[in-house]
Amino acid sequence: MIFVRFVLPALIVLSGILLALIGHRESAYLVGALLVSAGVSVALLNFLYRVGVNGDKDRGREEAARDHYERTGQWPGE
C-alpha cells in the first residue's frame, strides 16, 4: 500500500525529471513534463481516495450515533 501511495508517484515524477534533465531534445522535455504530471495525478488520486474513505467512516459513526439516540433518547457522549 505504501508503494502505491508514495513510492509509485515519486518514481514517476523522478523519471520525468531525469528524462527532462538527461534528454536534450524538445521531445524529452515534453515527455518529462507528461511523466511529472502523471505522477502528480497518481498522488492526487490516492489522496482523494483517502479523503473519500475517511468520509465514509465519518458517515458510519454518525449513523451509529443516530441509532443510539433512537434507542436511548440520548446522544452518545452527552
C-alpha positions as CSV (number, residue, x, y, z in Angstrom):
1,M,0.0,0.0,0.0
2,I,2.9,2.4,0.8
3,F,4.3,1.6,-2.6
4,V,1.1,2.7,-4.4
5,R,0.6,5.8,-2.3
6,F,4.0,7.2,-2.1
7,V,6.7,5.3,-4.0
8,L,5.0,4.9,-7.3
9,P,4.1,8.6,-7.8
10,A,7.6,9.6,-6.6
11,L,9.2,7.2,-9.1
12,I,7.0,8.5,-12.0
13,V,7.8,12.2,-11.1
14,L,11.5,11.4,-10.7
15,S,11.7,9.6,-14.0
16,G,10.1,12.6,-15.7
17,I,12.6,15.0,-14.1
18,L,15.5,12.8,-15.0
19,L,14.3,12.4,-18.6
20,A,14.0,16.2,-19.0
21,L,17.4,16.7,-17.5
22,I,19.2,14.0,-19.4
23,G,17.5,14.3,-22.8
24,H,18.4,17.4,-24.7
25,R,15.6,17.4,-27.2
26,E,12.2,19.1,-27.1
27,S,10.5,15.7,-27.1
28,A,12.4,14.7,-24.0
29,Y,11.2,17.8,-22.2
30,L,7.6,17.2,-23.3
31,V,7.6,13.5,-22.2
32,G,9.3,14.5,-19.0
33,A,6.5,17.0,-18.3
34,L,3.9,14.4,-19.1
35,L,5.5,12.0,-16.7
36,V,5.7,14.6,-13.9
37,S,2.0,15.4,-14.4
38,A,1.1,11.7,-14.5
39,G,3.0,11.2,-11.2
40,V,1.2,14.2,-9.6
41,S,-2.1,12.8,-10.9
42,V,-1.5,9.4,-9.3
43,A,-0.6,11.1,-6.0
44,L,-3.7,13.3,-6.2
45,L,-6.0,10.3,-7.0
46,N,-4.6,8.5,-3.9
47,F,-5.2,11.5,-1.7
48,L,-8.8,11.9,-3.0
49,Y,-9.5,8.2,-2.4
50,R,-8.2,8.5,1.2
51,V,-10.4,11.6,1.8
52,G,-13.4,9.6,0.4
53,V,-12.7,6.6,2.6
54,N,-12.5,8.9,5.7
55,G,-15.8,10.5,4.8
56,D,-17.4,7.0,4.7
57,K,-16.0,6.3,8.2
58,D,-17.5,9.6,9.5
59,R,-20.8,8.8,7.9
60,G,-20.8,5.4,9.6
61,R,-20.1,6.9,13.0
62,E,-22.9,9.5,12.5
63,E,-25.3,6.7,11.6
64,A,-24.3,4.7,14.7
65,A,-24.8,7.7,16.9
66,R,-28.3,8.3,15.5
67,D,-29.2,4.7,16.1
68,H,-28.0,5.0,19.7
69,Y,-30.1,8.2,20.1
70,E,-33.2,6.4,18.7
71,R,-32.7,3.6,21.2
72,T,-31.8,5.5,24.3
73,G,-33.0,9.1,23.7
74,Q,-29.5,10.4,24.5
75,W,-26.8,11.5,22.1
76,P,-23.6,9.5,22.7
77,G,-21.1,11.3,24.7
78,E,-23.5,13.7,26.5
